[in-house]
Amino acid sequence: MIELQKWFFVLLANFIVLIILLRIILFKPLLALFAQRRNIVEEAMAAVRRYNEERTRNQSLIENEVINTNEKINTIIDTLKNEGVTLQKEYIQKAQEEALSMIEKAGKEISLEAEKARQSLKSDIVTYASEILTKVL
């Protein structure tokens, strides 16, 4: 059979003691460090997920706000265009009315001047006719 020497038991005891010491001194702190790093990484990943969700939510809010603002701006622009067209039509109407009244006034003045000229010519004709008749007779 196998003979077991006393050094075998000493080496076995030494091996077991070293494994226990390594486990206490080296492996447990390293495992704790790995667990701590894993927790830090998981927390960081969770924070990144939260920030991404918040960014997505804020981005959609901003996009909705931009769309609403653009709609309001377009409404205001349309309103101002309509007001401008209305004012333009009013000014054109007023200008046409003023032009017509000026034309009518000028026409009346021309008619009056023409009538005055006719009256003047009639009186001059009567005067000239009487002068011609007196000279002829």
The first five atom37 places (N, CA, C, CB, O) and aatype in JSON, in Angstrom:
{
  "aatype": [12, 9, 6, 10, 5, 11, 17, 13, 13, 19, 10, 10, 0, 2, 13, 9, 19, 10, 9, 9, 10, 10, 1, 9, 9, 10, 13, 11, 14, 10, 10, 0, 10, 13, 0, 5, 1, 1, 2, 9, 19, 6, 6, 0, 12, 0, 0, 19, 1, 1, 18, 2, 6, 6, 1, 16, 1, 2, 5, 15, 10, 9, 6, 2, 6, 19, 9, 2, 16, 2, 6, 11, 9, 2, 16, 9, 9, 3, 16, 10, 11, 2, 6, 7, 19, 16, 10, 5, 11, 6, 18, 9, 5, 11, 0, 5, 6, 6, 0, 10, 15, 12, 9, 6, 11, 0, 7, 11, 6, 9, 15, 10, 6, 0, 6, 11, 0, 1, 5, 15, 10, 11, 15, 3, 9, 19, 16, 18, 0, 15, 6, 9, 10, 16, 11, 19, 10],
  "atom_mask": [
    [1, 1, 1, 1, 1],
    [1, 1, 1, 1, 1],
    [1, 1, 1, 1, 1],
    [1, 1, 1, 1, 1],
    [1, 1, 1, 1, 1],
    [1, 1, 1, 1, 1],
    [1, 1, 1, 1, 1],
    [1, 1, 1, 1, 1],
    [1, 1, 1, 1, 1],
    [1, 1, 1, 1, 1],
    [1, 1, 1, 1, 1],
    [1, 1, 1, 1, 1],
    [1, 1, 1, 1, 1],
    [1, 1, 1, 1, 1],
    [1, 1, 1, 1, 1],
    [1, 1, 1, 1, 1],
    [1, 1, 1, 1, 1],
    [1, 1, 1, 1, 1],
    [1, 1, 1, 1, 1],
    [1, 1, 1, 1, 1],
    [1, 1, 1, 1, 1],
    [1, 1, 1, 1, 1],
    [1, 1, 1, 1, 1],
    [1, 1, 1, 1, 1],
    [1, 1, 1, 1, 1],
    [1, 1, 1, 1, 1],
    [1, 1, 1, 1, 1],
    [1, 1, 1, 1, 1],
    [1, 1, 1, 1, 1],
    [1, 1, 1, 1, 1],
    [1, 1, 1, 1, 1],
    [1, 1, 1, 1, 1],
    [1, 1, 1, 1, 1],
    [1, 1, 1, 1, 1],
    [1, 1, 1, 1, 1],
    [1, 1, 1, 1, 1],
    [1, 1, 1, 1, 1],
    [1, 1, 1, 1, 1],
    [1, 1, 1, 1, 1],
    [1, 1, 1, 1, 1],
    [1, 1, 1, 1, 1],
    [1, 1, 1, 1, 1],
    [1, 1, 1, 1, 1],
    [1, 1, 1, 1, 1],
    [1, 1, 1, 1, 1],
    [1, 1, 1, 1, 1],
    [1, 1, 1, 1, 1],
    [1, 1, 1, 1, 1],
    [1, 1, 1, 1, 1],
    [1, 1, 1, 1, 1],
    [1, 1, 1, 1, 1],
    [1, 1, 1, 1, 1],
    [1, 1, 1, 1, 1],
    [1, 1, 1, 1, 1],
    [1, 1, 1, 1, 1],
    [1, 1, 1, 1, 1],
    [1, 1, 1, 1, 1],
    [1, 1, 1, 1, 1],
    [1, 1, 1, 1, 1],
    [1, 1, 1, 1, 1],
    [1, 1, 1, 1, 1],
    [1, 1, 1, 1, 1],
    [1, 1, 1, 1, 1],
    [1, 1, 1, 1, 1],
    [1, 1, 1, 1, 1],
    [1, 1, 1, 1, 1],
    [1, 1, 1, 1, 1],
    [1, 1, 1, 1, 1],
    [1, 1, 1, 1, 1],
    [1, 1, 1, 1, 1],
    [1, 1, 1, 1, 1],
    [1, 1, 1, 1, 1],
    [1, 1, 1, 1, 1],
    [1, 1, 1, 1, 1],
    [1, 1, 1, 1, 1],
    [1, 1, 1, 1, 1],
    [1, 1, 1, 1, 1],
    [1, 1, 1, 1, 1],
    [1, 1, 1, 1, 1],
    [1, 1, 1, 1, 1],
    [1, 1, 1, 1, 1],
    [1, 1, 1, 1, 1],
    [1, 1, 1, 1, 1],
    [1, 1, 1, 0, 1],
    [1, 1, 1, 1, 1],
    [1, 1, 1, 1, 1],
    [1, 1, 1, 1, 1],
    [1, 1, 1, 1, 1],
    [1, 1, 1, 1, 1],
    [1, 1, 1, 1, 1],
    [1, 1, 1, 1, 1],
    [1, 1, 1, 1, 1],
    [1, 1, 1, 1, 1],
    [1, 1, 1, 1, 1],
    [1, 1, 1, 1, 1],
    [1, 1, 1, 1, 1],
    [1, 1, 1, 1, 1],
    [1, 1, 1, 1, 1],
    [1, 1, 1, 1, 1],
    [1, 1, 1, 1, 1],
    [1, 1, 1, 1, 1],
    [1, 1, 1, 1, 1],
    [1, 1, 1, 1, 1],
    [1, 1, 1, 1, 1],
    [1, 1, 1, 1, 1],
    [1, 1, 1, 1, 1],
    [1, 1, 1, 0, 1],
    [1, 1, 1, 1, 1],
    [1, 1, 1, 1, 1],
    [1, 1, 1, 1, 1],
    [1, 1, 1, 1, 1],
    [1, 1, 1, 1, 1],
    [1, 1, 1, 1, 1],
    [1, 1, 1, 1, 1],
    [1, 1, 1, 1, 1],
    [1, 1, 1, 1, 1],
    [1, 1, 1, 1, 1],
    [1, 1, 1, 1, 1],
    [1, 1, 1, 1, 1],
    [1, 1, 1, 1, 1],
    [1, 1, 1, 1, 1],
    [1, 1, 1, 1, 1],
    [1, 1, 1, 1, 1],
    [1, 1, 1, 1, 1],
    [1, 1, 1, 1, 1],
    [1, 1, 1, 1, 1],
    [1, 1, 1, 1, 1],
    [1, 1, 1, 1, 1],
    [1, 1, 1, 1, 1],
    [1, 1, 1, 1, 1],
    [1, 1, 1, 1, 1],
    [1, 1, 1, 1, 1],
    [1, 1, 1, 1, 1],
    [1, 1, 1, 1, 1],
    [1, 1, 1, 1, 1],
    [1, 1, 1, 1, 1],
    [1, 1, 1, 1, 1]
  ],
  "atom_positions": [
    [[0.79, -1.18, 0.0], [0.0, 0.0, 0.0], [0.84, 1.25, 0.0], [-0.91, -0.01, 1.16], [2.07, 1.23, -0.01]],
    [[0.11, 2.34, 0.01], [0.81, 3.61, -0.04], [1.28, 3.95, 1.36], [-0.1, 4.74, -0.62], [0.54, 3.88, 2.35]],
    [[2.51, 4.3, 1.4], [3.06, 4.72, 2.68], [2.95, 6.22, 2.79], [4.54, 4.26, 2.84], [3.32, 6.95, 1.86]],
    [[2.46, 6.67, 3.86], [2.34, 8.11, 4.08], [3.45, 8.53, 5.02], [0.94, 8.48, 4.65], [3.6, 8.01, 6.13]],
    [[4.18, 9.45, 4.56], [5.26, 9.94, 5.39], [4.78, 11.15, 6.15], [6.49, 10.28, 4.54], [3.77, 11.78, 5.82]],
    [[5.55, 11.46, 7.19], [5.15, 12.58, 8.03], [5.24, 13.9, 7.28], [6.0, 12.64, 9.29], [4.48, 14.82, 7.57]],
    [[6.15, 14.03, 6.31], [6.29, 15.26, 5.54], [5.05, 15.5, 4.68], [7.54, 15.21, 4.68], [4.69, 16.64, 4.39]],
    [[4.44, 14.45, 4.27], [3.22, 14.6, 3.49], [2.16, 15.35, 4.29], [2.68, 13.22, 3.05], [1.5, 16.25, 3.76]],
    [[1.99, 14.97, 5.54], [1.0, 15.63, 6.39], [1.41, 17.06, 6.7], [0.81, 14.86, 7.68], [0.56, 17.95, 6.79]],
    [[2.69, 17.29, 6.85], [3.19, 18.65, 7.08], [2.92, 19.5, 5.86], [4.71, 18.64, 7.42], [2.43, 20.62, 5.98]],
    [[3.23, 18.96, 4.68], [2.99, 19.71, 3.45], [1.49, 19.93, 3.22], [3.61, 18.97, 2.25], [1.08, 20.99, 2.76]],
    [[0.69, 18.91, 3.53], [-0.76, 19.05, 3.4], [-1.29, 20.11, 4.34], [-1.45, 17.7, 3.67], [-2.11, 20.94, 3.94]],
    [[-0.82, 20.11, 5.58], [-1.24, 21.12, 6.55], [-0.78, 22.49, 6.1], [-0.68, 20.8, 7.95], [-1.52, 23.47, 6.2]],
    [[0.46, 22.57, 5.6], [1.0, 23.83, 5.1], [0.15, 24.33, 3.93], [2.48, 23.66, 4.66], [-0.17, 25.52, 3.87]],
    [[-0.22, 23.44, 3.02], [-1.04, 23.8, 1.87], [-2.4, 24.33, 2.31], [-1.21, 22.59, 0.94], [-2.87, 25.34, 1.79]],
    [[-3.03, 23.65, 3.25], [-4.35, 24.06, 3.74], [-4.25, 25.4, 4.45], [-4.94, 23.0, 4.68], [-5.12, 26.26, 4.27]],
    [[-3.22, 25.6, 5.26], [-3.03, 26.88, 5.96], [-2.81, 27.99, 4.96], [-1.84, 26.8, 6.94], [-3.36, 29.08, 5.11]],
    [[-1.99, 27.74, 3.92], [-1.74, 28.76, 2.9], [-3.02, 29.11, 2.14], [-0.66, 28.27, 1.91], [-3.28, 30.28, 1.85]],
    [[-3.82, 28.1, 1.82], [-5.08, 28.37, 1.12], [-5.99, 29.22, 2.01], [-5.8, 27.05, 0.72], [-6.61, 30.17, 1.53]],
    [[-6.07, 28.89, 3.29], [-6.92, 29.67, 4.21], [-6.39, 31.09, 4.33], [-6.97, 28.99, 5.6], [-7.16, 32.04, 4.28]],
    [[-5.07, 31.23, 4.5], [-4.47, 32.57, 4.62], [-4.66, 33.37, 3.33], [-2.98, 32.47, 4.95], [-5.01, 34.55, 3.38]],
    [[-4.43, 32.73, 2.18], [-4.63, 33.43, 0.9], [-6.08, 33.85, 0.74], [-4.2, 32.55, -0.27], [-6.39, 34.94, 0.25]],
    [[-6.97, 32.96, 1.15], [-8.39, 33.3, 1.05], [-8.7, 34.51, 1.93], [-9.27, 32.1, 1.45], [-9.41, 35.41, 1.49]],
    [[-8.19, 34.55, 3.15], [-8.46, 35.64, 4.07], [-7.75, 36.92, 3.62], [-8.03, 35.27, 5.5], [-8.35, 37.99, 3.59]],
    [[-6.47, 36.8, 3.28], [-5.66, 37.97, 2.99], [-5.88, 38.48, 1.56], [-4.18, 37.65, 3.2], [-5.94, 39.69, 1.35]],
    [[-5.99, 37.6, 0.59], [-5.99, 38.01, -0.81], [-7.35, 37.89, -1.48], [-4.98, 37.21, -1.56], [-7.84, 38.86, -2.06]],
    [[-7.96, 36.73, -1.43], [-9.16, 36.49, -2.21], [-10.36, 37.28, -1.72], [-9.49, 35.03, -2.2], [-11.1, 37.85, -2.54]],
    [[-10.59, 37.34, -0.4], [-11.75, 38.08, 0.11], [-11.65, 39.57, -0.22], [-11.88, 37.89, 1.63], [-12.63, 40.14, -0.69]],
    [[-10.49, 40.22, 0.01], [-10.41, 41.63, -0.37], [-10.58, 41.84, -1.88], [-9.08, 42.22, 0.07], [-11.23, 42.79, -2.32]],
    [[-10.0, 40.93, -2.68], [-10.16, 41.06, -4.13], [-11.61, 40.85, -4.54], [-9.25, 40.07, -4.85], [-12.12, 41.58, -5.38]],
    [[-12.26, 39.86, -3.96], [-13.67, 39.63, -4.28], [-14.53, 40.82, -3.83], [-14.17, 38.34, -3.61], [-15.48, 41.2, -4.51]],
    [[-14.18, 41.38, -2.67], [-14.91, 42.57, -2.2], [-14.67, 43.74, -3.15], [-14.47, 42.95, -0.76], [-15.6, 44.49, -3.46]],
    [[-13.42, 43.9, -3.6], [-13.09, 44.96, -4.55], [-13.84, 44.76, -5.87], [-11.57, 45.02, -4.81], [-14.38, 45.71, -6.44]],
    [[-13.88, 43.52, -6.35], [-14.62, 43.22, -7.58], [-16.11, 43.51, -7.41], [-14.41, 41.76, -7.99], [-16.75, 44.05, -8.3]],
    [[-16.66, 43.13, -6.26], [-18.08, 43.39, -5.98], [-18.34, 44.89, -5.93], [-18.51, 42.72, -4.66], [-19.34, 45.38, -6.44]],
    [[-17.41, 45.62, -5.3], [-17.56, 47.07, -5.21], [-17.51, 47.69, -6.61], [-16.45, 47.68, -4.3], [-18.32, 48.56, -6.93]],
    [[-16.57, 47.24, -7.43], [-16.48, 47.76, -8.8], [-17.73, 47.4, -9.6], [-15.23, 47.2, -9.51], [-18.24, 48.22, -10.37]],
    [[-18.24, 46.19, -9.42], [-19.46, 45.78, -10.11], [-20.61, 46.69, -9.7], [-19.79, 44.31, -9.79], [-21.4, 47.12, -10.54]],
    [[-20.71, 46.99, -8.39], [-21.77, 47.89, -7.91], [-21.61, 49.28, -8.51], [-21.76, 47.96, -6.38], [-22.59, 49.9, -8.92]],
    [[-20.37, 49.77, -8.55], [-20.13, 51.1, -9.12], [-20.52, 51.12, -10.6], [-18.64, 51.51, -8.96], [-21.16, 52.07, -11.06]],
    [[-20.13, 50.08, -11.33], [-20.47, 50.01, -12.76], [-21.98, 49.91, -12.95], [-19.77, 48.8, -13.43], [-22.53, 50.57, -13.83]],
    [[-22.65, 49.1, -12.12], [-24.11, 48.98, -12.23], [-24.79, 50.3, -11.91], [-24.62, 47.88, -11.29], [-25.75, 50.68, -12.58]],
    [[-24.29, 51.0, -10.88], [-24.86, 52.31, -10.55], [-24.63, 53.3, -11.69], [-24.25, 52.85, -9.24], [-25.52, 54.08, -12.03]],
    [[-23.43, 53.26, -12.27], [-23.14, 54.16, -13.39], [-24.04, 53.84, -14.58], [-21.66, 54.05, -13.8], [-24.55, 54.74, -15.24]],
    [[-24.23, 52.56, -14.85], [-25.1, 52.17, -15.97], [-26.55, 52.59, -15.7], [-25.03, 50.64, -16.2], [-27.25, 53.04, -16.6]],
    [[-26.98, 52.44, -14.45], [-28.34, 52.87, -14.09], [-28.46, 54.38, -14.26], [-28.69, 52.45, -12.64], [-29.48, 54.88, -14.75]],
    [[-27.42, 55.12, -13.84], [-27.44, 56.58, -14.0], [-27.48, 56.95, -15.48], [-26.22, 57.22, -13.31], [-28.2, 57.87, -15.87]],
    [[-26.7, 56.25, -16.28], [-26.7, 56.51, -17.73], [-28.08, 56.24, -18.31], [-25.64, 55.65, -18.44], [-28.57, 57.01, -19.14]],
    [[-28.72, 55.14, -17.9], [-30.07, 54.84, -18.38], [-31.05, 55.94, -17.98], [-30.55, 53.47, -17.84], [-31.87, 56.38, -18.78]],
    [[-30.94, 56.38, -16.7], [-31.84, 57.45, -16.23], [-31.6, 58.73, -17.04], [-31.62, 57.72, -14.72], [-32.55, 59.39, -17.46]],
    [[-30.32, 59.08, -17.24], [-30.02, 60.28, -18.01], [-30.51, 60.16, -19.45], [-28.52, 60.56, -17.99], [-31.02, 61.13, -20.02]],
    [[-30.35, 58.98, -20.03], [-30.85, 58.79, -21.4], [-32.36, 58.91, -21.47], [-30.41, 57.42, -21.94], [-32.9, 59.53, -22.39]],
    [[-33.05, 58.33, -20.49], [-34.52, 58.45, -20.45], [-34.92, 59.9, -20.27], [-35.11, 57.58, -19.32], [-35.84, 60.39, -20.93]],
    [[-34.24, 60.59, -19.36], [-34.55, 62.0, -19.12], [-34.25, 62.84, -20.36], [-33.76, 62.54, -17.9], [-35.01, 63.73, -20.72]],
    [[-33.12, 62.54, -21.01], [-32.76, 63.26, -22.23], [-33.8, 63.03, -23.32], [-31.37, 62.82, -22.73], [-34.2, 63.96, -24.01]],
    [[-34.24, 61.78, -23.46], [-35.25, 61.47, -24.46], [-36.56, 62.19, -24.15], [-35.49, 59.95, -24.53], [-37.2, 62.75, -25.04]],
    [[-36.93, 62.18, -22.86], [-38.16, 62.85, -22.45], [-38.04, 64.36, -22.69], [-38.47, 62.56, -20.96], [-38.96, 64.99, -23.22]],
    [[-36.91, 64.94, -22.31], [-36.7, 66.38, -22.51], [-36.63, 66.72, -23.99], [-35.43, 66.84, -21.8], [-37.14, 67.76, -24.41]],
    [[-36.0, 65.85, -24.77], [-35.9, 66.1, -26.2], [-37.29, 66.09, -26.83], [-35.01, 65.05, -26.86], [-37.58, 66.93, -27.69]],
    [[-38.14, 65.16, -26.43], [-39.49, 65.13, -26.99], [-40.28, 66.36, -26.54], [-40.23, 63.84, -26.57], [-41.06, 66.91, -27.31]],
    [[-40.07, 66.79, -25.29], [-40.74, 68.01, -24.82], [-40.28, 69.22, -25.63], [-40.47, 68.24, -23.33], [-41.08, 70.06, -26.02]],
    [[-38.97, 69.29, -25.87], [-38.43, 70.41, -26.64], [-38.97, 70.38, -28.07], [-36.89, 70.38, -26.64], [-39.34, 71.42, -28.62]],
    [[-39.01, 69.19, -28.67], [-39.54, 69.08, -30.03], [-41.0, 69.5, -30.08], [-39.38, 67.65, -30.56], [-41.41, 70.2, -31.01]],
    [[-41.78, 69.08, -29.1], [-43.19, 69.5, -29.04], [-43.3, 71.0, -28.87], [-43.93, 68.78, -27.89], [-44.14, 71.64, -29.5]],
    [[-42.44, 71.57, -28.03], [-42.46, 73.01, -27.81], [-42.08, 73.75, -29.09], [-41.5, 73.4, -26.66], [-42.67, 74.79, -29.41]],
    [[-41.1, 73.23, -29.82], [-40.7, 73.85, -31.09], [-41.84, 73.78, -32.09], [-39.44, 73.14, -31.66], [-42.11, 74.76, -32.8]],
    [[-42.52, 72.64, -32.16], [-43.65, 72.5, -33.08], [-44.75, 73.49, -32.71], [-44.2, 71.05, -33.06], [-45.3, 74.16, -33.59]],
    [[-45.08, 73.59, -31.41], [-46.11, 74.53, -30.98], [-45.71, 75.96, -31.28], [-46.39, 74.36, -29.48], [-46.53, 76.76, -31.73]],
    [[-44.44, 76.29, -31.03], [-43.96, 77.64, -31.3], [-44.03, 77.95, -32.79], [-42.53, 77.82, -30.78], [-44.44, 79.04, -33.18]],
    [[-43.63, 76.99, -33.62], [-43.72, 77.21, -35.07], [-45.16, 77.41, -35.51], [-43.1, 76.02, -35.82], [-45.44, 78.25, -36.37]],
    [[-46.09, 76.65, -34.93], [-47.5, 76.83, -35.27], [-47.98, 78.22, -34.86], [-48.37, 75.75, -34.59], [-48.69, 78.89, -35.61]],
    [[-47.58, 78.66, -33.66], [-47.97, 80.0, -33.2], [-47.38, 81.07, -34.12], [-47.51, 80.23, -31.76], [-48.06, 82.03, -34.47]],
    [[-46.1, 80.88, -34.5], [-45.46, 81.85, -35.38], [-46.17, 81.89, -36.72], [-43.97, 81.5, -35.57], [-46.42, 82.97, -37.26]],
    [[-46.51, 80.73, -37.27], [-47.22, 80.7, -38.55], [-48.58, 81.36, -38.44], [-47.37, 79.26, -39.04], [-49.01, 82.06, -39.36]],
    [[-49.27, 81.16, -37.32], [-50.56, 81.8, -37.1], [-50.39, 83.32, -37.05], [-51.22, 81.29, -35.8], [-51.16, 84.05, -37.66]],
    [[-49.39, 83.77, -36.31], [-49.14, 85.22, -36.2], [-48.78, 85.79, -37.57], [-48.01, 85.5, -35.19], [-49.26, 86.86, -37.93]],
    [[-47.94, 85.08, -38.32], [-47.55, 85.55, -39.65], [-48.78, 85.64, -40.56], [-46.49, 84.62, -40.28], [-48.94, 86.63, -41.28]],
    [[-49.63, 84.63, -40.53], [-50.84, 84.66, -41.35], [-51.75, 85.82, -40.95], [-51.61, 83.34, -41.23], [-52.29, 86.51, -41.81]],
    [[-51.9, 86.03, -39.64], [-52.72, 87.13, -39.16], [-52.16, 88.47, -39.64], [-52.81, 87.11, -37.63], [-52.91, 89.32, -40.13]],
    [[-50.85, 88.64, -39.5], [-50.23, 89.9, -39.93], [-50.33, 90.08, -41.44], [-48.76, 89.94, -39.49], [-50.52, 91.2, -41.91]],
    [[-50.19, 88.99, -42.2], [-50.36, 89.09, -43.65], [-51.77, 89.56, -43.99], [-50.06, 87.74, -44.33], [-51.95, 90.45, -44.82]],
    [[-52.76, 88.94, -43.34], [-54.15, 89.31, -43.61], [-54.41, 90.76, -43.23], [-55.11, 88.39, -42.84], [-55.08, 91.49, -43.96]],
    [[-53.86, 91.19, -42.09], [-54.02, 92.59, -41.69], [-53.35, 93.51, -42.7], [-53.44, 92.82, -40.28], [-53.89, 94.56, -43.05]],
    [[-52.16, 93.1, -43.17], [-51.45, 93.91, -44.17], [-52.23, 94.02, -45.46], [0.0, 0.0, 0.0], [-52.32, 95.09, -46.06]],
    [[-52.81, 92.91, -45.9], [-53.61, 92.92, -47.13], [-54.83, 93.81, -46.94], [-54.04, 91.49, -47.53], [-55.19, 94.58, -47.84]],
    [[-55.47, 93.72, -45.78], [-56.64, 94.55, -45.5], [-56.26, 96.02, -45.51], [-57.26, 94.17, -44.14], [-56.95, 96.84, -46.12]],
    [[-55.16, 96.37, -44.82], [-54.71, 97.76, -44.81], [-54.35, 98.23, -46.21], [-53.5, 97.93, -43.87], [-54.66, 99.37, -46.58]],
    [[-53.71, 97.37, -46.98], [-53.35, 97.74, -48.34], [-54.6, 98.03, -49.16], [-52.51, 96.62, -48.99], [-54.65, 99.01, -49.9]],
    [[-55.61, 97.18, -49.03], [-56.86, 97.41, -49.76], [-57.52, 98.71, -49.33], [-57.84, 96.23, -49.55], [-58.03, 99.46, -50.16]],
    [[-57.5, 98.97, -48.0], [-58.09, 100.22, -47.5], [-57.36, 101.43, -48.07], [-58.06, 100.25, -45.96], [-57.99, 102.38, -48.52]],
    [[-56.01, 101.4, -48.05], [-55.24, 102.53, -48.57], [-55.47, 102.71, -50.06], [-53.75, 102.33, -48.28], [-55.57, 103.84, -50.55]],
    [[-55.55, 101.6, -50.79], [-55.81, 101.7, -52.23], [-57.2, 102.28, -52.46], [-55.69, 100.31, -52.91], [-57.38, 103.13, -53.34]],
    [[-58.19, 101.84, -51.69], [-59.55, 102.36, -51.82], [-59.58, 103.86, -51.52], [-60.51, 101.61, -50.86], [-60.19, 104.64, -52.26]],
    [[-58.9, 104.26, -50.42], [-58.86, 105.69, -50.08], [-58.17, 106.49, -51.17], [-58.13, 105.9, -48.74], [-58.63, 107.58, -51.54]],
    [[-57.07, 105.96, -51.7], [-56.34, 106.67, -52.76], [-57.22, 106.79, -54.01], [-55.02, 105.94, -53.09], [-57.23, 107.83, -54.66]],
    [[-57.94, 105.72, -54.34], [-58.83, 105.79, -55.5], [-59.94, 106.8, -55.28], [-59.43, 104.4, -55.8], [-60.28, 107.56, -56.19]],
    [[-60.51, 106.81, -54.07], [-61.58, 107.77, -53.77], [-61.05, 109.19, -53.84], [-62.18, 107.5, -52.38], [-61.71, 110.07, -54.39]],
    [[-59.84, 109.42, -53.29], [-59.26, 110.76, -53.35], [-58.97, 111.16, -54.79], [-57.97, 110.83, -52.52], [-59.21, 112.3, -55.19]],
    [[-58.46, 110.21, -55.58], [-58.18, 110.51, -56.98], [-59.47, 110.83, -57.72], [-57.45, 109.32, -57.66], [-59.51, 111.77, -58.52]],
    [[-60.53, 110.06, -57.47], [-61.81, 110.34, -58.12], [-62.36, 111.69, -57.71], [-62.83, 109.24, -57.79], [-62.87, 112.44, -58.54]],
    [[-62.26, 112.0, -56.42], [-62.77, 113.3, -55.97], [-61.94, 114.43, -56.57], [-62.75, 113.4, -54.43], [-62.49, 115.48, -56.93]],
    [[-60.64, 114.24, -56.69], [-59.8, 115.27, -57.31], [-60.14, 115.42, -58.79], [-58.31, 114.93, -57.15], [-60.19, 116.53, -59.32]],
    [[-60.39, 114.28, -59.46], [-60.77, 114.33, -60.87], [-62.11, 115.04, -61.03], [-60.84, 112.91, -61.48], [-62.28, 115.87, -61.92]],
    [[-63.08, 114.71, -60.17], [-64.39, 115.37, -60.23], [-64.26, 116.86, -59.95], [-65.37, 114.73, -59.22], [-64.87, 117.69, -60.63]],
    [[-63.45, 117.2, -58.95], [-63.24, 118.61, -58.61], [-62.59, 119.34, -59.78], [-62.38, 118.75, -57.33], [-62.98, 120.45, -60.14]],
    [[-61.57, 118.69, -60.37], [-60.91, 119.31, -61.52], [-61.88, 119.44, -62.69], [-59.67, 118.47, -61.95], [-61.88, 120.45, -63.39]],
    [[-62.72, 118.42, -62.89], [-63.72, 118.49, -63.96], [-64.7, 119.63, -63.71], [0.0, 0.0, 0.0], [-65.06, 120.35, -64.65]],
    [[-65.15, 119.82, -62.46], [-66.06, 120.91, -62.14], [-65.38, 122.26, -62.36], [-66.55, 120.8, -60.69], [-65.98, 123.19, -62.9]],
    [[-64.1, 122.34, -61.93], [-63.37, 123.6, -62.13], [-63.21, 123.9, -63.62], [-61.99, 123.55, -61.45], [-63.35, 125.04, -64.05]],
    [[-62.92, 122.84, -64.39], [-62.78, 123.03, -65.84], [-64.12, 123.46, -66.43], [-62.28, 121.72, -66.52], [-64.16, 124.34, -67.29]],
    [[-65.2, 122.83, -65.98], [-66.54, 123.21, -66.47], [-66.84, 124.66, -66.12], [-67.63, 122.28, -65.89], [-67.36, 125.41, -66.95]],
    [[-66.52, 125.05, -64.88], [-66.76, 126.44, -64.47], [-65.93, 127.41, -65.3], [-66.45, 126.62, -62.99], [-66.42, 128.44, -65.76]],
    [[-64.66, 127.06, -65.48], [-63.79, 127.93, -66.28], [-64.28, 127.99, -67.72], [-62.33, 127.43, -66.23], [-64.26, 129.05, -68.35]],
    [[-64.73, 126.85, -68.24], [-65.25, 126.84, -69.61], [-66.51, 127.69, -69.7], [-65.54, 125.39, -70.08], [-66.69, 128.43, -70.67]],
    [[-67.37, 127.58, -68.7], [-68.6, 128.39, -68.69], [-68.26, 129.87, -68.59], [-69.51, 127.98, -67.51], [-68.87, 130.71, -69.27]],
    [[-67.28, 130.19, -67.74], [-66.84, 131.59, -67.63], [-66.29, 132.08, -68.96], [-65.78, 131.74, -66.52], [-66.57, 133.19, -69.41]],
    [[-65.49, 131.19, -69.59], [-64.92, 131.58, -70.88], [-66.03, 131.77, -71.91], [-63.92, 130.51, -71.38], [-65.96, 132.7, -72.71]],
    [[-67.06, 130.92, -71.9], [-68.18, 131.06, -72.82], [-68.94, 132.37, -72.56], [-69.14, 129.86, -72.69], [-69.27, 133.12, -73.48]],
    [[-69.19, 132.63, -71.28], [-69.89, 133.86, -70.92], [-69.08, 135.08, -71.35], [-70.16, 133.91, -69.39], [-69.6, 136.05, -71.88]],
    [[-67.76, 134.97, -71.11], [-66.89, 136.07, -71.51], [-66.91, 136.23, -73.02], [-65.45, 135.83, -71.01], [-66.98, 137.35, -73.53]],
    [[-66.85, 135.11, -73.73], [-66.89, 135.17, -75.19], [-68.24, 135.69, -75.67], [-66.6, 133.79, -75.79], [-68.3, 136.45, -76.64]],
    [[-69.33, 135.29, -75.02], [-70.66, 135.77, -75.41], [-70.75, 137.28, -75.23], [-71.76, 135.07, -74.58], [-71.25, 138.0, -76.09]],
    [[-70.24, 137.73, -74.08], [-70.29, 139.18, -73.86], [-69.37, 139.89, -74.84], [-69.91, 139.53, -72.42], [-69.69, 140.97, -75.33]],
    [[-68.22, 139.27, -75.12], [-67.3, 139.87, -76.09], [-67.92, 139.84, -77.49], [-65.94, 139.14, -76.08], [-67.75, 140.78, -78.27]],
    [[-68.62, 138.76, -77.81], [-69.25, 138.64, -79.12], [-70.32, 139.72, -79.28], [-69.86, 137.22, -79.32], [-70.43, 140.37, -80.32]],
    [[-71.1, 139.88, -78.23], [-72.14, 140.91, -78.3], [-71.5, 142.29, -78.48], [-73.03, 140.89, -77.02], [-71.96, 143.11, -79.27]],
    [[-70.42, 142.51, -77.73], [-69.72, 143.8, -77.83], [-69.14, 143.96, -79.23], [-68.61, 143.91, -76.77], [-69.3, 145.0, -79.86]],
    [[-68.46, 142.92, -79.72], [-67.85, 142.99, -81.05], [-68.93, 143.11, -82.14], [-66.98, 141.74, -81.3], [-68.77, 143.84, -83.11]],
    [[-70.02, 142.39, -81.93], [-71.09, 142.45, -82.92], [-71.68, 143.85, -82.97], [-72.19, 141.42, -82.6], [-71.95, 144.39, -84.04]],
    [[-71.88, 144.44, -81.8], [-72.43, 145.79, -81.79], [-71.43, 146.78, -82.37], [-72.82, 146.21, -80.38], [-71.84, 147.72, -83.04]],
    [[-70.16, 146.61, -82.14], [-69.14, 147.49, -82.71], [-69.1, 147.33, -84.23], [-67.74, 147.17, -82.1], [-69.0, 148.31, -84.98]],
    [[-69.19, 146.06, -84.67], [-69.16, 145.81, -86.12], [-70.41, 146.43, -86.76], [-69.09, 144.28, -86.42], [-70.32, 147.04, -87.83]],
    [[-71.54, 146.29, -86.12], [-72.77, 146.86, -86.66], [-72.71, 148.38, -86.7], [-73.97, 146.42, -85.82], [-73.17, 149.01, -87.66]],
    [[-72.14, 148.96, -85.68], [-72.03, 150.41, -85.68], [-71.06, 150.88, -86.74], [-71.58, 150.92, -84.32], [-71.27, 151.94, -87.33]],
    [[-70.04, 150.16, -86.99], [-69.06, 150.54, -88.0], [-69.64, 150.29, -89.4], [-67.73, 149.76, -87.8], [-69.37, 151.05, -90.34]],
    [[-70.4, 149.26, -89.54], [-70.98, 148.94, -90.83], [-72.1, 149.96, -91.13], [-71.53, 147.47, -90.85], [-72.27, 150.34, -92.29]],
    [[-72.8, 150.37, -90.21], [-73.9, 151.28, -90.43], [-73.39, 152.65, -90.33], [-75.03, 151.06, -89.45], [-74.15, 153.61, -90.49]]
  ]
}
